[in-house]
Structure formats: structure tokens, C-alpha cells
């Protein structure tokens, strides 16, 4: 903090003082933020306490949940709460394992799902169907958005046409509760799929896309 006297002296000497609000620490990398989130999630699991994921970016949540779902150890649950006071259904972790040979992603055969309308209109050209309309979320609590995303995703995954080898690209456009509910359905479906010895399913999270490039996450399979 620079007091008034120090500021005056520096201006007399021709110096400049930046407002404190503009002084920022160096930003953490995505990898660092992901590791911090994983630490917080594992701590919540160990203490059987709910973690608030209301404002955590959906990309970090998706990749952290992927790590925990495929992590070795006894199956357990992550308790989740939201800042509006609502609670989500627990998220099952340490429940899956990646096959020895992860099926090759086939974009030309993929069903492309957008998570929420009116967030990235430029995604309309890539998306076959949207999971939730933006206006549907407006009267809902965060846990209700979570539950709606879970139901909608489970409905899509239950289509008999997806019992053969299938590929799904998910164009994610925000809302942490939506991502959590959606991937809760993905995990439950993949468990069910393995129990029935169905053909492989590849689900690829897509966080950014334009005609020249895209950023995607780890495959759920």
C-alpha cells in the first residue's frame, strides 16, 4: 500500500503509482488450477464434506472429475453443494478404468451435443442437438439444473442406437451444475454399459472450437 505522502513524493520525482486494484499476481496455469481443485475434492472425500463447485469453471470440473472417476482405489462419492444452498446428488468416483486400447476417436461418426443454447451461437454449425435451452435454467436452483442435465443426458445415452460402437462430442458452453449432472449420467451409463458388455462408447469434451482449431479434454470411455 502506498500512502498519500509517499505518492506525493514519487510524483514530485516524476514517478508513477499504479492503483492497487490493477496490481495482480501472476495467473496460475490450467494445470496448476486443476491440481488445486483435485486436492480440494480429495480433501472433501476424505472428510465426507460437500465441496462448493458453483463458480468453478466447467473445464476444470470436467477434467478433475475424469481424473477421480478413473483413479484407482475403493469406490466412493464426492459430495457436492452449490452457493444457493441446494445440494446435488453425490458423484460416484473411482468407478471406471480405461480399456487397454482406448477406441480411436472418429469425428465423422460422432453425435455432437451442445450443453446450453445461446451461449456460443457459433457452435450451432457443429451441434446436432442441445441438451438444455437457456430459458429452461432461469427459474431453477443449481441442483435442479444439475438434475435436469442428468436426466437429459441419460435419456440420450439410453437410445438403443448407441448400443453399437458410438462417438459423442460434447460442446461445453458453461454452467458448472450442468456439467456435473451431465457427467454423472455419463459415469452411470458407462458402468451399465460395461455390465452388459456393450460396444465401446467414446465421449469427447470440447471446450473451444472454431473453423481453424479446437481444444478438447480427455476421452470418457
C-alpha positions in Angstrom: 0.0 0.0 0.0 1.4 3.4 -1.0 0.3 6.2 1.4 -0.5 9.7 0.3 2.8 11.2 1.4 4.8 8.5 -0.5 2.6 9.0 -3.6 3.2 12.8 -3.5 6.9 12.3 -3.2 7.0 10.0 -6.1 5.0 12.3 -8.3 7.4 15.1 -7.4 10.2 12.9 -8.7 8.3 12.1 -11.9 7.4 8.6 -10.8 4.0 6.9 -11.3 1.9 4.9 -8.9 -0.5 2.3 -10.2 -3.8 1.9 -8.4 -3.7 -1.1 -6.1 -6.7 -2.6 -7.9 -4.5 -3.1 -11.0 -1.8 -5.0 -9.2 -2.3 -8.7 -9.8 -0.3 -11.8 -9.1 0.7 -13.9 -11.9 -2.1 -16.1 -13.1 -2.0 -19.9 -12.4 -1.8 -22.2 -15.3 -4.7 -24.5 -16.1 -2.6 -27.5 -14.8 -2.0 -25.7 -11.5 -5.7 -24.8 -11.1 -6.6 -28.4 -11.9 -4.3 -29.8 -9.3 -5.6 -27.4 -6.6 -9.2 -28.5 -7.5 -8.2 -32.1 -7.2 -6.7 -31.5 -3.8 -9.8 -29.8 -2.6 -12.0 -32.6 -4.0 -9.9 -35.4 -2.4 -10.0 -33.5 0.9 -13.8 -33.3 0.7 -14.0 -37.0 0.0 -11.7 -37.8 2.9 -13.7 -35.7 5.3 -17.1 -36.7 3.8 -17.9 -33.0 3.4 -19.6 -31.3 0.4 -17.5 -29.1 -1.9 -19.0 -26.0 -3.4 -18.5 -26.1 -7.2 -20.8 -23.2 -8.1 -18.2 -20.9 -9.6 -15.5 -23.3 -10.6 -15.0 -23.3 -14.4 -16.7 -26.3 -16.1 -13.5 -27.3 -17.9 -11.6 -27.7 -14.6 -14.5 -29.6 -13.1 -14.8 -31.9 -16.1 -11.1 -32.8 -16.1 -10.9 -33.2 -12.3 -14.0 -35.5 -12.3 -12.4 -37.5 -15.1 -9.3 -38.0 -13.0 -11.2 -39.1 -9.9 -13.6 -41.4 -11.8 -10.7 -43.3 -13.4 -8.5 -43.1 -10.3 -7.6 -46.4 -8.6 -8.9 -47.1 -5.1 -12.1 -48.1 -3.3 -15.3 -46.7 -4.9 -16.6 -43.7 -3.1 -18.6 -40.5 -3.6 -17.9 -36.8 -3.9 -20.5 -34.7 -2.0 -21.4 -31.5 -3.9 -23.2 -28.3 -2.8 -24.0 -25.0 -4.5 -23.9 -21.4 -3.3 -27.7 -21.1 -3.5 -27.9 -23.6 -0.6 -29.0 -26.5 -2.8 -27.3 -29.9 -2.7 -26.6 -32.2 -5.6 -26.8 -35.9 -5.8 -23.4 -37.4 -4.9 -21.0 -38.1 -7.7 -19.5 -41.6 -7.8 -15.7 -41.7 -8.2 -13.1 -44.4 -8.6 -15.7 -46.4 -10.5 -14.2 -46.9 -14.0 -11.0 -47.9 -15.7 -9.8 -47.1 -19.2 -9.6 -50.1 -21.6 -6.2 -51.3 -22.6 -6.9 -49.9 -26.0 -8.9 -46.7 -26.0 -11.1 -46.6 -29.1 -9.9 -44.2 -31.7 -12.0 -41.0 -31.8 -14.0 -40.8 -35.1 -15.3 -37.3 -35.5 -17.0 -38.1 -38.8 -19.2 -40.6 -36.9 -19.9 -38.5 -33.8 -23.2 -37.3 -32.5 -22.4 -33.7 -31.4 -24.2 -32.4 -28.4 -24.2 -28.8 -27.2 -24.8 -28.3 -23.5 -26.7 -25.0 -23.4 -28.3 -22.8 -26.1 -27.5 -19.1 -26.7 -24.1 -19.3 -25.0 -21.9 -19.8 -28.2 -24.1 -19.3 -31.2 -21.1 -20.1 -33.4 -21.3 -23.7 -32.2 -24.7 -24.1 -33.9 -22.9 -25.1 -37.1 -21.2 -28.1 -35.3 -24.0 -29.2 -32.9 -26.7 -31.8 -33.8 -28.8 -31.3 -30.6 -28.6 -29.2 -27.5 -29.1 -30.7 -24.1 -30.9 -27.8 -22.4 -32.4 -24.5 -23.6 -31.0 -21.4 -21.8 -34.5 -20.2 -20.8 -35.2 -23.6 -19.0 -32.5 -22.9 -16.5 -33.7 -19.4 -15.4 -36.2 -20.4 -12.7 -34.1 -23.4 -11.4 -31.8 -23.8 -8.5 -28.3 -25.0 -9.2 -29.2 -28.5 -8.0 -32.3 -28.5 -10.3 -30.1 -27.6 -13.3 -27.8 -30.4 -12.2 -30.7 -32.9 -12.1 -32.1 -31.7 -15.4 -28.8 -32.2 -17.2 -28.5 -35.6 -15.6 -32.0 -36.7 -16.9 -31.5 -35.3 -20.4 -28.1 -36.9 -20.8 -29.3 -40.2 -19.5 -32.2 -40.1 -22.0 -29.8 -39.6 -24.9 -27.4 -42.3 -23.8 -30.3 -44.7 -23.4 -31.1 -44.7 -27.1 -30.7 -48.2 -28.4 -28.9 -46.9 -31.5 -26.0 -46.0 -29.2 -25.6 -49.7 -28.1 -23.2 -50.2 -31.0 -19.8 -48.5 -31.1 -20.6 -44.8 -30.8 -18.9 -41.5 -30.5 -20.2 -38.3 -28.9 -18.7 -34.9 -28.9 -19.9 -32.6 -26.2 -19.5 -28.8 -26.9 -19.5 -27.3 -23.5 -20.7 -23.8 -23.1 -20.8 -23.2 -19.4 -22.7 -23.7 -16.1 -20.9 -25.9 -13.6 -24.1 -27.6 -12.3 -25.0 -28.6 -15.9 -21.6 -30.2 -16.5 -21.7 -32.1 -13.2 -25.1 -33.5 -13.8 -24.3 -34.4 -17.4 -21.1 -36.3 -16.4 -22.8 -38.1 -13.5 -25.1 -39.6 -16.2 -22.1 -40.5 -18.3 -20.5 -42.4 -15.5 -23.6 -44.3 -14.6 -24.2 -45.2 -18.3 -20.6 -46.4 -18.8 -20.9 -48.6 -15.7 -24.1 -50.0 -17.1 -22.6 -50.4 -20.5 -19.7 -52.5 -19.2 -22.0 -54.7 -17.1 -23.9 -55.5 -20.4 -20.7 -55.9 -22.4 -21.8 -53.4 -25.0 -19.6 -52.0 -27.7 -17.3 -49.1 -26.9 -18.6 -45.6 -26.4 -16.2 -42.6 -26.7 -17.2 -39.2 -25.3 -15.0 -36.2 -26.1 -15.4 -32.9 -24.2 -14.9 -30.0 -26.5 -14.1 -26.7 -24.7 -13.4 -24.5 -27.7 -13.9 -24.8 -31.4 -13.7 -22.7 -34.5 -13.0 -23.5 -38.1 -9.3 -23.5 -37.5 -8.7 -25.0 -34.1 -10.3 -26.6 -31.1 -9.5 -27.5 -27.5 -10.7 -30.8 -26.1 -10.4 -32.9 -23.0 -9.7 -36.5 -22.0 -12.0 -39.1 -23.6 -14.6 -40.8 -21.3 -15.0 -44.4 -22.4 
